[in-house]
């Protein structure tokens, strides 16, 4: 039996296979509202057979958006559009999760195809927030250092967003603490230069994340999984390290996080990443072995044999695919054929195209 297509039980949720649609920004929302594009984009990956489909990074506050076109969950009006997507994805046999995010100093920029540069307040942009007043680069806004009251508001925003996610019908939730966004900015000494209880030591730099996890887990049903996406390393001297990521994973497991989604980088423009097929899988394996937490592997996972090997050899519990699933929404169905795994659900509408 293919290990890639074996089920995985996390708390009360059973995933039908180990293939996950990674959160991928679509820059296609108006005032944070989910629309037809999001339904078709996420729904087609569910039709394609993924065990778990994640929304893109979904902002917990207006100022937490990367761009003005980001998906949001900062007000109750966002619930209905998301509920429509949840219902459709689950009807295809997939589970659906939502990733909650705050962009911090990397907020208020244009979509990539429009230059990925600062949107000034005169054109609908906003003042950006960070642990310290250090800009990402010259094309991004100069951030305002968060006050203690502001930090508490961020924690409350994540907690309120999780409540709305539950009302929308989500049963899997991921906190985005990677890729140089707000929580990651607190974790790394390259972006966090604070001298209070949120800066300096490992315990202080991880405090925002653990407070968010505590707040979210406290209101999230006990049978529903909670994931955290981290950058395992900054790929930059003096930054967040793999050793710290391993230590953090153990802390998160103790406070109710079920799976560590192991990505890397994104914090500073001078990062030096050794990119290649499966280049982040070793992070997943090390964190899994050292912490005992479930892990997800991500990063240039592009074919069935590669994905099968990652699961079968214990390097990860899930494979989390991004660009490959943009190229081929039906990758899970095709992978099952390649691995000769016949026990996978095809939509009845597509059954006549199935290779026997």
N, C-alpha and C positions, 0 to 999 in steps of 0.2 A: 504493500500500500504506500502511496506517496505521502511523505510526511508534510509536504507543502499543503496538501488537501485534507489533512487530519483536522478535526475540530479542536478548538481551544476554549475551555471554560474559565472565565474570569469573574469571580463572585457569582452572580446569578445569570450572567450573560454567556451564551454559547455562540462563538463565532464558527461558521461553517467551514472556513479554511483560514490559512495564515497570511493571506494577501490583503494588504491594507492600502487604500487610496490615501496618499499623503495630503495634508492640507496644502492647497495651492491657490495663491491669490489670483483672483479673476478681474479685479478692478472694474466691476460691472454693476455696482449697486448705486442707487440713488437714495441719499440720506440713510444709508445703512440697510435699506430694504432688500430682501431676497426677491428675485424676480424670475422670469422665464429662463434666462440664461443659466441661473444657478440650478433650477429644476432639471433642465436638460443635461447640463454638465455633470452633476452628481448622479442623476438618475441613470444616465447611460453607463456609468461605471458600475452601478448596481446591476443593471441588465447584463453587463459583461462578466459578472460572477464574483466580484471582490467580496471577501468575507466581512470587511468593515470599510465604510466610506466616511472620510472626514470632510467637513466643511473647510473652507479656507480659514485663515486667521480671522476671527470675528471679534471686533473691537468692543471692549467693555465700557467705553466712554467715547464721546465724539473726538476728544483730543488724543485718544488711543489709536486712531486709525493711521495706517501708513499713508494712504491717499484719501482724497475726498470720495473716492468710488469704492471704498472698502465695505465689506459686509459688517453689520453691527448688531448688537444685542443690548444696547444701553437703555432701551425704553420698551414698554409693553407692546407698542405698535409693531415691533419687529417679530413678535411671536408667531403670528398667523402665517406669514410667508414661509417661515422656517418649518412650521408644522406641516404645511403642504408637502414640502420636500421630504421630511421624515416619513410621512405616510407612504409616499410613492417608493422611496428606497427600500423600506422595510417590506413592502408588498412584493418586491422582487427577490426576497430571500436573503438580503444583506442586512447587516446592522449598520447604524449610522451614528457617528460621533460628531461633536462640535469642539473646535479648538478656540479657547478664549485667549485674547491677546491684548497687549498694550504696547504700542510702538516706541514710546519714550522719545529719545532724541532723534530717532529715525522716522518721525511722523511728519505729516504735512508736506509730502512730496508728490510729484506728478507720477502717473502710471509710467511703467518702463518705456512703452512705445511713444510717450510724450516727453521723454528726456530724463525722468527720474530725478528731477531737481526740485528745489524748494518751491512750494506754492506760497506766495506772500499773502499776508492777511488781507490785503486790498483785493485779492483775487479769490477769496474764500478759504485761505489757509488759516492757521492758528498758531499760537505760541506753544512751543514744545517743551516737554518736561523731562527731567533726567535726575539721576542721583547727584550729579555734579555738573557745573556749567561748562562742560567740555563738548564741543560740537563733533559730530562724526567726521565731517570734512567740510571744505569750503562751500560745497553745494547744498548743505543741509543747514537748518536753522540753529541759531545760538540758543541752547536750552536754558531754561530756568530751573534752578535747583529745587527739588521738592522739599517742602517743609514737612515736619512730622505730621501736621494735620493733613497735608497733601498725601502723604504715604498712607495714612489711615483711610483716606477717601479712596485710594486705589484698591486697598484691600476690600473695602465695602463694595466697590464697583464690581470686582470679581465675584464676590458673594452674591450680589443681586443678579449678575449675569447668569450664574449657575442656576439660580431659582427660575429665571425665565427659560433657560435651556430645558429644565425639567418640565415646565409647563408646555413647551413646544413638543415634547415627546422624546427628547434625546435620552439615551440610557448609558452612553459613554461620553466622557468629558476629558479633554486634554488642556492643560495649562501650558501656554507657550513661554518657555524660559530660555529660548535659544536665539541664534541668528542676530544677535546684537540689539534685540528689542529690550524693553524696559527692565524686565526681571534679570535678563542676562547682563544688562548694564550695571545692575547692583552686584551681581556675582563677581565680575571681573575687576581687579585692581587697576586695569588700564582705563576704565571709565568711571570707577567709583573712587573718589578721592575724599570721601566724607570722614569726619573725625568724631562722629557721634555713634550711637548704637547700631547704625546701619552701614558703617564703614570700618575698614581696617582688617580685623581678624576674619577668619573663615566663618565663625559663628555670626558675626555682625553682617558680613556681606550676603550670607544666605538667609538672613532674618526675614526679609520681605517675602521671599518665596515660601518659607515655612509658615509665615503668618497667613499668606493667601491659601496655602493648602489646608491649614487648620480651619479657616473660615469657610472654604468651599466644601471640604469633607464633612463639616458639621451640619451642613444643610442638604448635602447630596445623599440620596437614599443609600443605605448601607449595602444593598445588593447591586448597586451600579458601579462599574469600574471608573477609576480616576487615573489618567496617564499624565506624565509631565514630559515635555520635550525639552532636552537640554543640548547645548553645544558642549561636547566632551572636551574640547580644547579651543583656544582662540587662535591657534597656529601663529602665535606671536610671542616674542620674548617678554617675560614679565607678566604674562596674562594668565587667565584661567587655564588650569592644567587637567590632564587626565586623572592624576592622583586625587585632585579635589573633586572631580566628577564622580569617581568611585566612592569617595567619602560621602558626598552629597546623596548618592543613590541609597546608601544605607540609612541615612537620616530620613529620607523621603519614604522609604519602605516602612519604617517604624511608625510614621504618622499617617499612614493610610493610603499611600500611592501604590498602585498595583503594577504599573509598567513604566519603564524609562525608555522613551523614544530617543535614540542616540544619534544625534546629528553633530555638527561641528561648525565653527567659524562664524563669520558675519559681524563680529564686533568692531573690527578696525579695518580701514582700507589697506594697511600695509601687511595684512595676513599673508602667509606663505604656505599655501595648501598643496600637498602632494596628491593631486587628483588622479584617479584611475578607477577601473571597475571595482566596485565593492570597497572603496577606499576607507569607509567609515565602519565597516563590519567589525574590525578588531576592537573598536571601542565598545560595541555592543557585547561582544564576547567577554571582554575583561570586566565590564560592569556587571554582567550577569553572573560570572563566576565568583567575583569578589563580594557582591552584595546579597546574592540570592534573590534579587528582584527579577521579575520578568522583564525582557527587553525587546525592543524593536530595532531592526537594522535598516538603514536608509543610505542611499548614495550610489548612483550608477549601478543599480541592480536591474538588468535588462533582459535576462532570458530565464527560461524555465529551469534548466539544469543548475544554474547559479543559485537561483532562489531555493530550489530543493536542497542543495548542498548546505546552504546557510542554516536551514531548519534541521536537517537530518544530522548535522554534526554538532548541534547544540550551540551555535554561535548567536542565535537569537530565537525568540519565540514567535515573532512576527517579522515579515519582510514588508517594508513600507515603501511603495513605489510612487514616484512623481512623474517625471517626464516620459517614462515608458508608457504610462497609462494615458498620457496626453496623445502620444503617437498611436496607441492601440487600446481603446477602451475595453476591448474584449480579450485582453491579455490572459486573464484567468482561464477563460474557456479554451483559448489556444494552448496555454501551458498544460492544461489537463489532458488535451489530446496528445501533446508531445510526450508527456510522462505516462501515457496510457492509463490514465485514471478516468474511468468511465462514469463513476458515481458523482456527477456534478449536474446541478440543475441548469438546463437551458430554458429560456422563455419558450412557451408553447408557440408563440408567433415566429420563432426562429428555428424551431426543432427540425424543419425540413432541410435546413442547411448544414446540419451537424454531420461531421465525418464519422462514419461507423467503423 
